[in-house]
């Protein structure tokens, strides 16, 4: 694959106000989401820390990601900061083996 056909991601920076630093909870700002959505045609939404299906899905998916919660200096990683920003409990919000999930599968194992 040559350089002309290689896809390039959207460049988001803390300095331009498009991302939050780890110390402020990590994640994208409204400006960053707008830039990403415009460049990719996506529909990213703001975090949903008060609850709901998106929160449960995010917490379960993100808490299962590999990687430490603290770096070698003892500071929280971006993973830890994003879980905290979404108010995820330790270990995520997974309930049971996945068959209680409502939606398209209506509680069936997939």
C-alpha positions in Angstrom: 0.0 0.0 0.0 1.5 3.4 -1.0 1.2 6.6 1.0 -1.5 8.0 -1.3 -4.0 5.3 -0.5 -3.2 5.0 3.2 -6.0 6.4 5.4 -5.0 9.0 7.9 -6.7 9.6 11.2 -8.1 12.8 12.5 -5.5 14.9 14.4 -6.8 16.0 17.8 -4.7 17.8 20.3 -4.9 18.9 23.9 -3.3 22.3 23.1 -6.1 23.2 20.6 -8.8 22.3 23.1 -9.9 19.2 21.3 -8.9 16.6 23.9 -8.8 16.8 27.7 -5.5 15.9 29.5 -5.6 12.9 31.8 -5.6 15.2 34.9 -9.0 16.6 33.7 -10.6 13.3 32.9 -9.2 12.5 29.4 -11.6 12.2 26.5 -12.8 14.6 23.8 -14.2 18.0 24.3 -17.3 19.3 22.4 -14.9 21.0 19.9 -13.0 17.7 19.4 -16.2 15.7 18.9 -17.4 18.2 16.3 -14.1 18.1 14.4 -14.0 14.3 14.4 -17.7 14.1 13.3 -17.1 16.5 10.5 -14.0 14.7 9.3 -15.4 11.2 9.4 -19.1 11.5 9.2 -19.5 9.9 12.6 -21.9 10.9 15.3 -19.9 10.8 18.5 -21.8 11.9 21.6 -20.8 13.3 25.0 -20.1 11.0 27.9 -23.3 9.7 29.7 -22.1 9.5 33.4 -25.6 9.6 34.8 -26.5 6.2 33.5 -28.2 4.4 30.6 -27.4 1.8 28.0 -24.4 3.8 26.5 -22.8 4.0 30.0 -23.2 0.3 30.7 -21.9 -0.6 27.2 -18.9 1.8 27.6 -18.0 0.7 31.1 -18.2 -3.0 30.2 -16.2 -2.5 27.0 -13.5 -0.2 28.4 -12.9 -2.0 31.7 -12.1 -5.1 29.7 -9.4 -3.4 27.7 -5.8 -4.6 28.4 -3.5 -2.2 30.1 -2.8 -0.8 33.6 -4.9 1.7 35.5 -1.7 3.5 36.7 1.5 4.2 34.8 5.0 3.4 36.2 5.0 6.8 38.1 1.7 5.9 39.9 -0.4 8.4 37.9 -3.7 7.3 36.4 -3.6 6.3 32.7 -6.1 7.6 30.1 -8.0 4.4 30.5 -8.5 5.0 34.3 -9.3 8.7 33.7 -12.0 7.9 31.1 -13.6 5.2 33.4 -13.6 7.7 36.2 -15.2 10.4 34.0 -18.0 8.0 33.0 -18.5 7.1 36.7 -17.8 3.4 36.0 -17.5 1.2 39.1 -14.3 -0.8 39.6 -14.4 -3.7 37.1 -17.1 -2.2 34.9 -20.8 -2.5 34.8 -21.1 -6.0 33.3 -24.1 -8.0 34.7 -24.1 -11.7 34.3 -22.9 -13.5 31.3 -24.4 -11.2 28.7 -27.8 -12.8 28.3 -29.5 -10.0 30.4 -28.7 -7.4 27.8 -31.7 -5.9 26.2 -31.9 -4.6 22.7 -31.7 -6.3 19.3 -31.1 -9.7 20.8 -33.9 -9.4 23.3 -32.0 -11.3 26.0 -30.8 -14.2 23.7 -27.2 -15.3 23.8 -25.5 -14.3 20.6 
